[in-house]
């Protein structure tokens, strides 16, 4: 079947590939999700010819994956933003990233943490200097900005934590390297909250769990700092945070970011093999930056 015939096939997978089957197209979606909205910025990041980029952007706008918004009248200039259909592709990007990390550059092992020296670890550490785009993460009380209005924000990403008796951990959770320890990590951050505040830092926990699950866990454990839900994968896709899939859910691997008031990542702790010890490491990163 020719590429141009895919959209006519009586198969939803083939129809989707007719829109986003070209690899440049998915990379455009990836970079728009990461906060690049203008033509020149996308061209510079992708290293693609302006003709190819213009064609891919036109296709994505035509199919409703991107919204085109004018930001300048003379001459007319446009920005490109994800539509609802575009945001619906974020799980696809994360699935491709997870598959590539596990089966292409990895050894196929399911892990909730990175392997020292791997491409995944290098990519995570390269987030230093990256600006976090404006995203809102979920709470039962409403969506909030993960970056606080303090000199530093510590964002610790964790795979999952549940209130006892409400929902148990997925089967085989304890057998996944790096998955255990989320409750102890959160408790330790709460115990050291005054130390982070004295250093001018706010603490935020981030998981891909639902807001109600995180709120139930926080209430049970007495966690008073926000635990935020990235169930829609907006931040995960924007920063290409490392993930793994367990029990049918895309989950964040354990990773800590220290972000400044200008939303710039100043330090990354990854991989994390000691969840409770990572709290002391985070405080040292705050103090050193």
C-alpha positions in Angstrom: 0.0 0.0 0.0 1.3 3.4 -0.9 1.6 6.1 1.9 -1.0 8.2 0.1 -3.5 5.4 0.2 -3.4 4.9 3.9 -6.1 7.4 4.7 -8.5 5.5 2.5 -8.0 2.2 4.2 -10.9 0.8 6.4 -8.7 0.7 9.5 -8.3 3.3 12.2 -4.6 2.6 12.5 -4.0 3.0 8.8 -6.2 6.2 8.8 -4.1 7.6 11.6 -0.9 6.8 9.8 -2.3 8.7 6.8 -2.1 11.8 9.0 1.0 11.2 11.2 2.8 8.3 9.6 5.7 10.4 8.4 8.4 10.6 11.0 8.9 14.3 10.5 5.3 14.9 11.3 5.5 13.2 14.7 8.7 15.1 15.5 6.9 18.3 14.8 4.1 17.3 17.2 6.8 16.4 19.8 8.5 19.8 19.6 5.2 21.7 19.6 4.3 19.8 22.8 7.7 20.8 24.1 6.9 24.5 23.8 8.2 25.4 20.3 5.4 27.2 18.5 7.0 29.3 15.8 8.3 28.2 12.4 11.9 29.4 12.8 12.2 27.7 16.2 10.8 24.4 14.9 13.1 24.5 11.8 16.2 25.2 13.9 15.4 22.4 16.4 14.5 19.8 13.8 17.1 20.6 11.2 14.6 20.0 8.5 14.2 22.0 5.3 11.8 24.9 5.4 9.8 23.4 2.5 9.4 20.0 4.3 8.4 21.7 7.6 5.9 24.0 5.9 4.3 20.9 4.3 4.1 19.0 7.5 2.6 22.0 9.4 0.0 22.5 6.7 -1.0 18.8 6.9 -1.3 18.9 10.7 -3.4 22.1 10.5 -5.6 20.6 7.8 -6.3 17.5 9.8 -7.0 19.5 13.0 -3.9 18.3 14.9 -2.5 21.8 15.2 -4.2 25.2 15.6 -2.6 28.1 13.8 -2.7 31.4 15.7 -1.6 34.7 14.3 0.9 36.6 16.6 2.0 39.3 14.1 0.0 41.2 11.4 2.7 43.0 9.4 3.9 40.7 7.9 1.5 38.0 9.0 3.2 35.4 11.3 1.7 32.4 13.0 2.3 30.1 15.9 1.3 26.5 16.1 -0.3 24.9 19.1 -1.7 21.5 19.9 -5.5 21.1 19.4 -7.5 18.6 21.3 -6.6 16.1 18.6 -3.0 17.0 19.0 -3.1 16.5 22.7 -4.7 13.2 22.0 -1.4 12.2 20.4 0.7 12.7 23.6 0.2 9.1 24.8 1.3 7.9 21.4 4.6 9.9 21.7 5.1 8.6 25.2 4.5 5.0 24.1 7.0 5.5 21.3 9.6 6.9 23.7 9.0 4.1 26.3 9.3 1.5 23.6 12.5 3.0 22.2 14.1 3.3 25.6 13.1 -0.2 26.6 13.6 -2.2 23.4 15.8 -0.1 21.0 18.3 1.5 23.3 17.6 -0.8 26.3 17.7 -4.5 27.0 14.0 -5.0 27.1 13.8 -5.0 30.9 10.8 -3.2 32.5 12.2 -0.7 35.0 11.0 2.3 37.0 14.4 3.9 37.0 17.2 4.5 34.6 20.4 2.7 34.0 23.6 4.7 34.5 25.3 5.5 31.2 22.1 4.9 29.1 20.7 7.2 26.5 17.7 7.7 28.7 19.8 9.0 31.6 21.8 11.3 29.3 18.6 12.7 27.9 17.2 13.3 31.4 20.3 15.1 32.6 20.3 17.2 29.4 17.1 18.9 30.7 19.3 21.3 32.7 18.8 24.7 31.0 15.4 23.7 29.6 12.5 26.1 30.3 9.3 24.4 31.5 6.5 25.5 29.2 3.2 26.8 30.7 1.2 23.7 31.7 -1.4 23.1 34.3 -1.5 19.9 36.3 -4.5 18.4 38.1 -5.7 18.5 41.6 -9.2 17.9 42.9 -9.4 21.5 43.8 -8.4 22.6 40.3 -5.5 22.7 37.9 -2.3 24.5 39.1 1.1 25.5 37.7 3.7 23.0 38.9 6.3 25.9 39.2 5.8 27.8 42.5 6.4 31.5 43.1 9.5 30.8 45.1 13.2 31.1 44.2 13.3 27.3 43.6 10.8 24.6 43.0 11.6 20.9 43.6 9.6 18.7 41.4 9.9 15.0 42.3 8.4 12.6 39.9 7.3 9.2 41.2 5.6 6.1 39.7 2.6 5.8 42.1 1.4 5.9 45.7 -1.9 4.8 47.0 -4.0 5.1 50.1 -4.2 1.7 51.9 -7.6 0.1 51.5 -8.7 2.3 48.6 -6.6 0.9 45.7 -3.8 -1.6 45.8 -0.6 -1.5 43.8 -0.7 -3.3 40.4 0.3 -7.0 40.4 4.0 -7.5 40.4 4.7 -3.9 41.4 7.5 -4.9 43.8 9.2 -6.9 41.1 9.8 -3.8 38.9 13.2 -2.3 39.7 12.8 1.2 41.2 9.0 1.1 41.6 8.9 0.7 45.4 9.5 3.6 47.8 7.0 6.3 46.7 5.4 6.4 50.1 8.7 6.7 52.0 9.9 9.4 49.6 6.8 11.5 50.1 6.9 11.1 53.9 10.6 12.2 53.9 9.8 15.3 51.8 7.1 16.1 54.3 9.4 15.6 57.2 12.0 17.9 55.6 9.5 20.5 54.4 10.8 23.2 56.8 14.4 22.7 55.5 13.3 23.2 51.9 11.2 26.3 52.9 14.3 27.8 54.7 16.3 27.3 51.5 13.7 29.2 49.5 12.2 26.1 47.8 8.7 24.8 47.4 8.1 21.0 46.9 5.7 19.5 44.4 5.2 15.8 43.8 4.2 14.7 40.3 2.6 11.4 39.2 0.4 10.3 36.3 -2.2 9.0 38.7 -5.6 10.6 38.9 -6.1 13.6 41.2 -8.5 11.8 43.5 -5.9 9.0 44.0 -3.2 11.5 44.9 -5.5 13.5 47.2 -6.5 10.3 49.0 -2.9 9.3 49.5 -1.9 12.8 50.7 -4.8 12.9 53.2 -3.9 9.5 54.6 -0.2 10.3 54.9 -0.5 13.9 56.1 1.3 15.3 53.0 0.7 19.0 53.0 2.6 20.0 49.9 0.8 19.6 46.5 0.8 16.2 44.8 0.0 17.0 41.2 -1.5 14.7 38.5 0.0 14.6 35.0 -2.6 12.0 33.9 -2.9 13.8 30.5 0.9 13.6 30.0 1.2 17.3 29.2 4.4 17.9 31.3 5.7 14.4 30.6 5.5 14.9 26.9 6.8 18.5 27.0 10.0 17.5 28.8 10.2 13.9 27.5 10.4 12.7 31.0 11.3 9.0 31.3 8.4 6.7 31.7 7.4 3.0 32.0 4.1 1.2 31.5 2.6 -1.0 34.2 -0.9 -2.3 34.5 -1.9 -0.4 31.4 -0.9 3.0 32.7 2.0 5.2 31.6 4.0 6.0 34.8 6.8 8.4 35.5 10.1 7.0 36.5 11.6 8.4 39.7 13.3 11.7 38.9 13.8 15.0 40.6 14.0 18.5 38.9 15.1 21.7 40.6 13.5 24.7 38.8 14.1 28.4 39.2 11.6 31.2 39.3 12.0 31.7 35.6 10.9 28.1 35.0 14.4 27.0 34.0 15.6 23.5 35.1 18.8 24.1 37.2 19.5 20.6 38.3 18.4 17.0 37.6 18.7 13.9 39.8 18.4 10.8 37.7 18.6 7.9 38.1 17.4 7.6 41.7 18.0 4.3 43.4 17.4 5.5 47.0 14.0 7.2 47.3 14.5 8.5 50.8 18.2 9.5 50.2 17.1 11.5 47.1 15.4 14.0 49.4 18.8 14.9 51.0 20.2 15.1 47.4 17.4 17.4 46.3 18.1 19.8 49.3 21.8 19.8 48.4 21.0 20.7 44.8 18.8 23.6 46.1 21.5 24.8 48.4 24.2 24.6 45.6 22.1 26.4 43.1 
